[in-house]
Amino acid sequence: MLRTVLDAPQRLLKEGRASRQLVLVVVFVALLLDNMLFTVVVPIVPTFLYDMEFKEVNSSLHLGHAGSSPHALASPAFSTIFSFFDNNTVAVEESMPSGIAWMNDTASTIPPPATEAISAHKNNCLQGTEFLEEENTRVGILFASKAVMQLLVNPFVGPLTNRIGYHIPMFAGFVIMFLSTVMFAFSGTYTLLFVARTLQGIGSSFSSVAGLGMLASVYTDDHERGRAMGTALGGLALGLLVGAPFGSVMYEFVGKSAPFLILAFLALLDGALQLCILQPSKVSPESAKGTPLFLLLKDPYILVAAGSICFANMGVAILEPTLPIWMMQTMCSPKWQLGLAFLPASVSYLIGTNLFGVLANKMGRWLCSLIGMLVVGTSLLCLPS
């Protein structure tokens, strides 16, 4: 009896390593966390950089002006009035509180003009047009660093998985993603945020390439493989769906570090699952040979598919650094609304990934791709300037 109880964890571990469903769960959570971290920074980074850099510069300039003329703030200005009634000179303070008038020895309030109310509303919007234009470029470069790094690392991860298997690169991706998430939580400068975003691109390459390859090796039947891939990519779509709204709401009401710490905790759970059910495996020499990259680039179908995916996602990629700053400057939007602006696109993406997989077999994949490109182009033309 005691031996059965002691052998239970080892038996469960062995069963877990043989379970295809748990492998699917690990890949699903990995893609979910990767894309949540991908989108959660979209509403946070522009406002955070504005709060840290622009307001800090303005406060230092304000303190500098205040320190240079302390007497101007400490002592009010006086003027003298000569009274012909008793031949005396009286000192009178020139500055009076705005909106106060003295009539018949009593104080009455004068309503402020309409222009003051309008200027007060404008003060709620972000100031500093030149800073915001410069920040727009810097935020775009920061967001693009993940894609650039992923583009550079992806060609090396594929051959690496052919040599050492999928499990070690998958766990390496988890470690790098966890470090990136923690760096986002505690970074206070643009440089640290840039490094964290770059690390995210490296970790995303390992997690996505190794994870999808692992599913393809576990689910050998073509029909089961398609269903497993659809489920795993559902985690990708779900991460895109909840990432930006989750980040904006948490940043507004809890703080900058809160959403990243929650994602780091979820990443630890996914890493624990990987340690329990994944194991390094030796790859046979026959499977170590992959198709050369240049041969794949000569395939017209691969070029058309890659081009359509690239241009379809380019529209959302352009909006990520520009739309939050435009909303803050033009619409005076609070922080929690910046992420909700991406919610319709995320919901439609989540619906489309589950709907058009079925429709593509009936109406043709080329027609689905053509309709998608036309819809993306039309929607981008409808955006306000």
Phi and psi in degrees as a GROMACS rama.xvg file:
@    title "Ramachandran Plot"
@    xaxis  label "Phi"
@    yaxis  label "Psi"
@TYPE xy
-65.0897  -37.5445  LEU-2
-66.1497  -34.703  ARG-3
-65.5289  -40.4131  THR-4
-66.6029  -40.4655  VAL-5
-69.6871  -31.1645  LEU-6
-84.4498  -6.11967  ASP-7
-62.542  -46.4543  ALA-8
-60.1155  -39.9265  PRO-9
-67.1776  -36.1412  GLN-10
-68.0657  -41.3673  ARG-11
-65.2386  -37.6347  LEU-12
-64.8556  -39.5224  LEU-13
-67.3986  -40.324  LYS-14
-66.808  -37.0628  GLU-15
-65.9728  -37.8521  GLY-16
-67.8768  -24.0103  ARG-17
-93.0258  -0.61614  ALA-18
-88.482  122.918  SER-19
-74.5255  -30.0995  ARG-20
-65.332  -38.3375  GLN-21
-70.2376  -33.883  LEU-22
-62.3287  -41.0062  VAL-23
-63.9337  -38.6141  LEU-24
-63.6797  -42.8888  VAL-25
-61.6032  -45.4831  VAL-26
-67.6939  -39.2086  VAL-27
-59.6283  -48.1539  PHE-28
-67.0009  -37.7652  VAL-29
-63.0185  -44.9723  ALA-30
-68.1592  -34.994  LEU-31
-62.19  -48.6728  LEU-32
-67.1248  -38.6643  LEU-33
-60.3574  -45.2462  ASP-34
-82.179  -24.0023  ASN-35
-66.2775  -44.3881  MET-36
-66.2856  -31.2555  LEU-37
-63.0853  -38.1119  PHE-38
-102.887  -18.2933  THR-39
-68.8329  -24.0564  VAL-40
-80.8263  -13.4509  VAL-41
-60.8755  -48.6711  VAL-42
-83.923  -12.382  PRO-43
-88.1662  -46.8083  ILE-44
-61.7183  -46.5167  VAL-45
-60.3341  -46.6393  PRO-46
-69.8434  -34.5006  THR-47
-66.166  -44.5324  PHE-48
-64.9719  -36.884  LEU-49
-64.2555  -45.0371  TYR-50
-65.441  -37.0502  ASP-51
-79.7115  -37.6857  MET-52
-103.593  -53.8223  GLU-53
-68.3115  -48.1133  PHE-54
-67.5856  -32.046  LYS-55
-67.1078  -40.3916  GLU-56
-64.7888  -43.5701  VAL-57
-64.0473  -39.8741  ASN-58
-67.143  -37.1255  SER-59
-67.55  -38.5192  SER-60
-66.0172  -38.73  LEU-61
-64.8596  -41.6198  HIS-62
-67.3936  -33.4118  LEU-63
-65.7829  -42.0924  GLY-64
-67.5176  -36.6926  HIS-65
-67.9334  -37.2631  ALA-66
-73.4933  -25.4986  GLY-67
-76.699  -23.2531  SER-68
-135.74  69.9768  SER-69
-70.5284  -30.3277  PRO-70
-69.5528  -28.7079  HIS-71
-67.2873  -29.954  ALA-72
-87.6458  -29.1696  LEU-73
-81.458  -38.7651  ALA-74
-112.456  123.99  SER-75
-74.572  161.965  PRO-76
-84.6043  141.933  ALA-77
-123.758  150.986  PHE-78
-131.054  160.76  SER-79
-109.128  140.682  THR-80
-125.183  128.782  ILE-81
-92.3538  125.328  PHE-82
-96.2238  118.935  SER-83
-76.8592  -10.2086  PHE-84
-72.8353  -46.2647  PHE-85
-123.278  14.5389  ASP-86
55.2465  43.4325  ASN-87
-120.274  155.681  ASN-88
-107.136  127.747  THR-89
-116.104  133.396  VAL-90
-86.7361  129.338  ALA-91
-124.258  134.582  VAL-92
-75.4497  131.069  GLU-93
-78.5106  -41.2165  GLU-94
-82.6084  129.959  SER-95
-125.223  152.386  MET-96
-59.1885  140.397  PRO-97
-69.468  140.821  SER-98
87.1431  5.89309  GLY-99
-117.937  131.49  ILE-100
-131.436  145.632  ALA-101
-104.538  120.599  TRP-102
-134.335  119.83  MET-103
55.1818  46.74  ASN-104
62.7219  19.122  ASP-105
-129.348  150.055  THR-106
-92.7141  134.011  ALA-107
-129.497  149.621  SER-108
-92.8354  130.166  THR-109
-98.9007  125.427  ILE-110
-64.4797  139.05  PRO-111
-66.8789  150.028  PRO-112
-67.3893  164.461  PRO-113
-65.809  -29.6156  ALA-114
-64.6827  -32.3006  THR-115
-67.2937  -38.2383  GLU-116
-64.957  -38.8916  ALA-117
-65.6801  -42.5521  ILE-118
-66.2855  -33.5517  SER-119
-65.6251  -37.2866  ALA-120
-66.4739  -38.7887  HIS-121
-67.4814  -29.1013  LYS-122
-66.9259  -20.2283  ASN-123
-71.4463  -22.2852  ASN-124
-78.6291  164.192  CYS-125
-71.6075  139.172  LEU-126
-103.467  166.382  GLN-127
87.5562  74.8068  GLY-128
-64.4093  -41.663  THR-129
-64.1126  -40.5768  GLU-130
-64.5348  -41.003  PHE-131
-66.7669  -36.8517  LEU-132
-65.5258  -40.5338  GLU-133
-68.1706  -39.8384  GLU-134
-64.8716  -33.9779  GLU-135
-57.6368  -43.8257  ASN-136
-67.1168  -43.0018  THR-137
-65.9969  -39.6402  ARG-138
-65.9101  -39.4628  VAL-139
-62.0936  -41.3557  GLY-140
-65.2789  -40.3095  ILE-141
-63.1406  -45.5308  LEU-142
-65.5367  -36.83  PHE-143
-72.8148  -19.1659  ALA-144
-61.6505  -33.9419  SER-145
-64.2106  -48.0469  LYS-146
-65.4387  -39.0055  ALA-147
-63.6318  -45.7912  VAL-148
-65.6383  -39.4409  MET-149
-65.6741  -37.1003  GLN-150
-64.9529  -33.7723  LEU-151
-78.5205  -33.6749  LEU-152
-87.5446  -31.3099  VAL-153
-53.1348  -44.5455  ASN-154
-62.9741  -21.6673  PRO-155
-90.2278  -25.9013  PHE-156
-71.2942  -38.1003  VAL-157
-57.3932  -56.2445  GLY-158
-61.4727  -30.7913  PRO-159
-64.8241  -41.2692  LEU-160
-67.1571  -29.035  THR-161
-67.6851  -25.371  ASN-162
-92.3774  -43.5252  ARG-163
-114.511  1.3482  ILE-164
92.8245  -178.084  GLY-165
-96.966  -20.9259  TYR-166
-72.7537  -44.6855  HIS-167
-66.5801  -47.2386  ILE-168
-60.4644  -33.533  PRO-169
-64.0811  -44.7043  MET-170
-70.508  -35.2704  PHE-171
-62.3366  -38.2021  ALA-172
-62.7849  -38.9729  GLY-173
-61.6358  -45.3227  PHE-174
-61.8874  -45.313  VAL-175
-66.087  -40.7863  ILE-176
-64.8371  -37.8218  MET-177
-64.8407  -44.0545  PHE-178
-62.3436  -40.4086  LEU-179
-63.4943  -41.7804  SER-180
-64.5918  -42.55  THR-181
-65.7786  -37.7361  VAL-182
-63.5314  -40.82  MET-183
-60.4909  -36.9899  PHE-184
-66.8845  -35.4408  ALA-185
-115.337  7.39394  PHE-186
-76.9938  136.841  SER-187
-120.664  2.82093  GLY-188
-131.841  163.835  THR-189
-64.3715  -37.1522  TYR-190
-63.0411  -45.1209  THR-191
-66.5713  -37.9203  LEU-192
-63.3576  -37.8695  LEU-193
-65.1667  -42.4652  PHE-194
-64.173  -41.5748  VAL-195
-62.8163  -40.9393  ALA-196
-66.4979  -37.2469  ARG-197
-65.8638  -43.3876  THR-198
-61.1317  -36.0892  LEU-199
-61.2459  -39.0006  GLN-200
-63.2327  -39.8015  GLY-201
-66.404  -47.3639  ILE-202
-63.2402  -36.2765  GLY-203
-65.0032  -36.9082  SER-204
-61.196  -47.6478  SER-205
-65.0185  -44.311  PHE-206
-68.6115  -46.7134  SER-207
-71.7674  -46.9052  SER-208
-66.1268  -48.528  VAL-209
-68.3828  -37.6402  ALA-210
-65.9722  -48.2412  GLY-211
-67.6158  -35.4483  LEU-212
-65.874  -35.9348  GLY-213
-64.3748  -42.2727  MET-214
-62.4094  -41.2656  LEU-215
-64.2238  -32.0665  ALA-216
-79.9062  -28.2469  SER-217
-82.6258  -43.6024  VAL-218
-95.4876  95.211  TYR-219
-82.4269  -29.1631  THR-220
-69.9727  137.215  ASP-221
-64.5775  -39.9531  ASP-222
-68.2062  -45.8948  HIS-223
-65.0879  -36.3653  GLU-224
-64.5274  -40.8331  ARG-225
-62.2819  -42.1466  GLY-226
-66.0987  -40.5171  ARG-227
-66.1693  -41.2885  ALA-228
-63.811  -39.8666  MET-229
-63.6788  -39.871  GLY-230
-65.7558  -43.5513  THR-231
-64.709  -41.8713  ALA-232
-69.8224  -18.3222  LEU-233
-63.5544  -33.9899  GLY-234
-64.1756  -38.0136  GLY-235
-61.3554  -47.2175  LEU-236
-66.1237  -38.1294  ALA-237
-65.96  -37.5705  LEU-238
-63.938  -41.392  GLY-239
-65.4521  -31.0131  LEU-240
-70.6378  -48.4417  LEU-241
-95.849  -12.1817  VAL-242
-62.1577  -56.8937  GLY-243
-66.3715  -47.2415  ALA-244
-62.3768  -39.7285  PRO-245
-61.1755  -44.3157  PHE-246
-65.9953  -42.4515  GLY-247
-68.2836  -42.093  SER-248
-67.8571  -43.8619  VAL-249
-65.4365  -38.6426  MET-250
-67.0311  -36.3152  TYR-251
-70.9101  -43.7209  GLU-252
-106.262  -15.4491  PHE-253
-119.967  -49.3162  VAL-254
143.9  170.976  GLY-255
-68.1924  -40.2489  LYS-256
-74.5333  -23.8153  SER-257
-59.118  -51.1331  ALA-258
-63.3787  -35.2811  PRO-259
-72.1932  -36.2764  PHE-260
-66.6671  -37.1201  LEU-261
-64.3102  -42.8074  ILE-262
-65.4156  -36.1052  LEU-263
-64.2458  -38.922  ALA-264
-64.6083  -42.7255  PHE-265
-64.5566  -35.0406  LEU-266
-65.4275  -36.6488  ALA-267
-63.4625  -39.5742  LEU-268
-63.3521  -41.5168  LEU-269
-65.6078  -38.049  ASP-270
-64.9489  -37.1229  GLY-271
-64.6026  -39.2708  ALA-272
-63.01  -39.2985  LEU-273
-64.0322  -40.548  GLN-274
-65.0093  -30.8322  LEU-275
-79.872  -39.6194  CYS-276
-111.977  -15.4764  ILE-277
-98.9449  148.041  LEU-278
-145.912  142.72  GLN-279
-62.0551  140.878  PRO-280
-131.323  145.816  SER-281
-82.3213  137.394  LYS-282
-97.7075  135.339  VAL-283
-70.0176  149.641  SER-284
-61.0572  -27.0518  PRO-285
-66.7201  -34.203  GLU-286
-85.3641  -3.59828  SER-287
-76.9099  -15.8939  ALA-288
-89.8505  118.888  LYS-289
-106.681  165.794  GLY-290
-69.2896  131.005  THR-291
-59.1257  145.768  PRO-292
-64.6135  -40.2112  LEU-293
-66.7689  -30.6671  PHE-294
-68.9412  -36.9694  LEU-295
-66.8305  -36.0729  LEU-296
-69.4822  -17.713  LEU-297
-83.3333  -11.9019  LYS-298
-76.688  119.4  ASP-299
-65.5548  -32.3712  PRO-300
-66.6684  -38.9748  TYR-301
-66.1372  -40.5312  ILE-302
-64.8699  -42.4819  LEU-303
-66.0702  -42.9348  VAL-304
-65.266  -44.2911  ALA-305
-65.1377  -39.3573  ALA-306
-65.6761  -41.8099  GLY-307
-65.7067  -40.5288  SER-308
-64.6732  -40.539  ILE-309
-62.7051  -51.2066  CYS-310
-72.1323  -31.149  PHE-311
-67.9406  -37.3499  ALA-312
-84.0291  -14.7731  ASN-313
-65.4068  -31.886  MET-314
-62.7632  -47.2479  GLY-315
-66.725  -36.9132  VAL-316
-64.101  -33.216  ALA-317
-70.1361  -36.6067  ILE-318
-72.4927  -28.1899  LEU-319
-59.8183  -46.9918  GLU-320
-83.8277  -20.4028  PRO-321
-96.9549  -38.9075  THR-322
-64.3657  -45.1108  LEU-323
-60.6345  -41.4015  PRO-324
-67.5659  -39.3557  ILE-325
-63.9536  -40.4744  TRP-326
-65.7212  -39.9483  MET-327
-67.6704  -36.7742  MET-328
-83.5178  -36.1401  GLN-329
-98.0178  -44.6527  THR-330
-98.468  -4.26586  MET-331
54.5502  40.9448  CYS-332
-73.9942  139.501  SER-333
-70.0356  170.649  PRO-334
-63.965  -37.7143  LYS-335
-70.2924  -17.9063  TRP-336
-84.0778  -17.0254  GLN-337
-65.7196  -39.4676  LEU-338
-78.5015  -30.7736  GLY-339
-66.4019  -20.9913  LEU-340
-64.3257  -25.0781  ALA-341
-90.899  -1.33045  PHE-342
-63.9891  -43.418  LEU-343
-59.6447  -41.3305  PRO-344
-65.1494  -37.6905  ALA-345
-69.1989  -40.7272  SER-346
-64.323  -44.8054  VAL-347
-64.7296  -34.1419  SER-348
-66.9891  -41.8552  TYR-349
-63.5577  -40.8965  LEU-350
-69.0274  -40.8881  ILE-351
-65.6616  -37.1451  GLY-352
-64.5034  -30.3114  THR-353
-90.9368  -21.8566  ASN-354
-92.0389  -46.5208  LEU-355
-78.4558  -13.1016  PHE-356
-64.3496  -35.688  GLY-357
-79.2435  -41.9053  VAL-358
-68.1217  -30.3049  LEU-359
-63.1609  -33.4001  ALA-360
-70.8831  -24.0092  ASN-361
-93.4872  -40.2329  LYS-362
-103.81  -7.56217  MET-363
102.4  133.89  GLY-364
-67.9019  -36.1258  ARG-365
-65.9082  -36.4612  TRP-366
-69.7188  -38.2649  LEU-367
-62.0021  -43.7449  CYS-368
-64.2149  -41.2376  SER-369
-63.9494  -44.4193  LEU-370
-63.3279  -40.7191  ILE-371
-62.3718  -41.9986  GLY-372
-64.4459  -40.6801  MET-373
-65.6982  -39.8482  LEU-374
-66.5878  -41.9052  VAL-375
-62.5524  -46.0563  VAL-376
-63.5571  -40.8339  GLY-377
-66.3623  -41.9849  THR-378
-65.7503  -35.5611  SER-379
-68.5688  -33.3361  LEU-380
-68.4768  -24.3938  LEU-381
-84.6584  -4.61225  CYS-382
-68.8613  143.129  LEU-383
-70.1507  151.059  PRO-384
